[in-house]
C-alpha cells in the first residue's frame, strides 16, 4: 500500500515527519521491550515495500509488526491499518493520506517534537497492549 499525497505541500510535510517518526517509533519499541517479557527482533523485508518488521516472541505467542505501518499511523490522520492490509494484496494499491499537521509547529514549520514523541508512544503502547495474553 502506497500513500498518495494530495499536493506538493503534503509531500514536503511527509518528508519532514517520516524519518523523525520512524526513529521515535524504534525508540518507543525499545522502551516497551525493556519493560515487557516479549523478545523482539527486526528483520528486513522487501514487500510490499522495503522496510523492517518487528517480530515479537513470548512463550508460544508471536506477532509481526510492520514498522512503516506504525510510522504511517503517526504521520497521517486517516491511516487505517485494516484498510492498508486489505489493499496490500492489490498490486498498485494506494490511497490519499492526510498529513497530521498537528505534528508540525505553526511558528517554525519544523517538527513539534513533544507531540511527535507523544503520538509515537501512544501508538507503540497500543501495539503492546493488543498483543496476545500469554
N, C-alpha and C positions, 0 to 999 in steps of 0.2 A: 504494500500500500504506500503510495507516494503522496505526501501532502502537496497540495497545489495552492499557490498564493494568488490572491486577488489582484495584486498590483506590485509595482517595484518597491514601494514603501514597506509593504508586508514582507517581502523578500529580505530587505535590509534589516528589518526588525528581527526576523528569524535568524539571520546571520549573527546579529548582536547577541541573541539569547541562547542559541543552541549549544555552543561549546561550554559556556558557564553552567548551563542547566545540566549538561551531561556530567561535568565534573562534580557538581553538587549532588547529583543522584549517586554517583560512585561513592562519595564521601558519606552520604547518609546510609548507604548499604553497609559500608564498613562499620559504622557505628552500631547499626542494628545487629550485625553479625557478632560484634563484640559482646553484646548483651543477651544474645539468644543461644540456644543449643543447636541451631541449624548450622550446617557447614556449607560454605559456598565456594564455588569455583567458576571462573569465567572461561568461556570458550568462544573463539572467533567463528562467526558464521558468514556465509556469502549470500544466503537467500532469506527473505525476498530482497534484501539489500545488505551490503557489507556492514558488519557491526559485531556486537558481542551479546551473548546470552549469559545470564547468571543461572547456574544450576545449583539448586539447594537440595540438601540431603539431611534427613534426620530419621534414624531408625529405618523403618520400611517406607517412609514417605519421601516424595521428591517433588520438585517443582522446577519449571523452567521459565525464566522471565527475560523478555526482550528489552534490553536497555534503551533502545531507540523508542520503544513504546512508552516507557516511563518518561523519557525526555520530552516526547511529544505531548504527554499529559501535562507536563509542567509548562511548556511554551505556548500551547494552543488552548483556546477556550472551549472549542467544540470537538475536541478529540475524544472519540468514543472507541474504547478498546474493543468492544464486542463487534462493532461495525468494521473496524480495521481487520480483525481476524476473519470476518466473513469475506471482505474484499480481497484479502491476501491471496485467495485461490484464483482470483481473476488476474490475468497477466498484466493488463495495463491499468489496473485499478488505481484511481486517485480521487481525491475529493478536496474541495476548497476548505482550508482551515482558517481560523481567525486567531491572530496573534493575541496573547493575553498581554495587552498593553499596560496593565497594572504593574507588570514586572519591569517597566521602563520608567525611570524618573522623568517627570514632565519638565523639570527645570534644566536638567543637564543632558537629556536624551541618552543617558547611559543606563546600565543595568541597575535596578533597585535591588541591591544585594540582600537586604533583610527580607524582602518579600520573596525573592527567588529562593533563598535558603528555607524559608518557612513553607513554601509550596512544595519544594523537593522533599523536605522532611515529612510533610503530611502524606504525600503520595507513597513514599517508601514505607512509612509506618502502616499505611493501609494495606500494602502488599503483604507485609509480615503478619498483620492481624488476620488476613484472609487465608493464610497458609493452613493446610490440614492439621487438625489437632492430633498429636501422636502421644 
